[in-house]
């Protein structure tokens, strides 16, 4: 997601939007976010005490989230793929394309929280818990502004 910051100019290139059908783009985007959800799931369970803390597992989930921050979101945010364009197929609000700077800000906060998580994930539950809480807050903050409640 960090590459998002560097790649927004690409959104202006119309050819990119035509590389795949809008629905293909939305499905890929949802897949990307499902990866975040998958990695976050066990971290949240550990933080809540629903799952035993496991330093190696926590480090792996954190590292996977970090790896995904290097994935450029530019193609996933092709114009013409909001929930106004594709009703029932995506929860991405038109606000994303109207306020790309706002999306960038949320993405920056998210990336910082992932980095923070990586610095403490193997250091024990007391360190993991606040880092996961902080990270979850950055997920929610972006969803509040840019994701519809339902499909
Ligand atoms: C920069 C904004 C942003 C951040 C940060 C973000 N998300 Fe999302 N997320 C979205 C948007 C937009 C969608 C809707 C995508 C769509 O439906 O096309 C979404 C969708 C999802 C979905 C739904 C997939 C589905 O089946 O509907 C999950 C799960 C998810 N995000 C998890 C997370 C988690 C976990 C984090 C933090 C670790 C996170 N997201 C961080 C913007 C964000």
Boltz pocket constraint, residues with backbone or C-beta under 6 A from the ligand:
constraints:
  - pocket:
      binder: B
      contacts: [[A, 26], [A, 29], [A, 30], [A, 33], [A, 34], [A, 36], [A, 37], [A, 40], [A, 81], [A, 89], [A, 90], [A, 91], [A, 92], [A, 93], [A, 103], [A, 106], [A, 107], [A, 110], [A, 135], [A, 136], [A, 138], [A, 139], [A, 140], [A, 142], [A, 143], [A, 146], [A, 147]]
      max_distance: 6.0
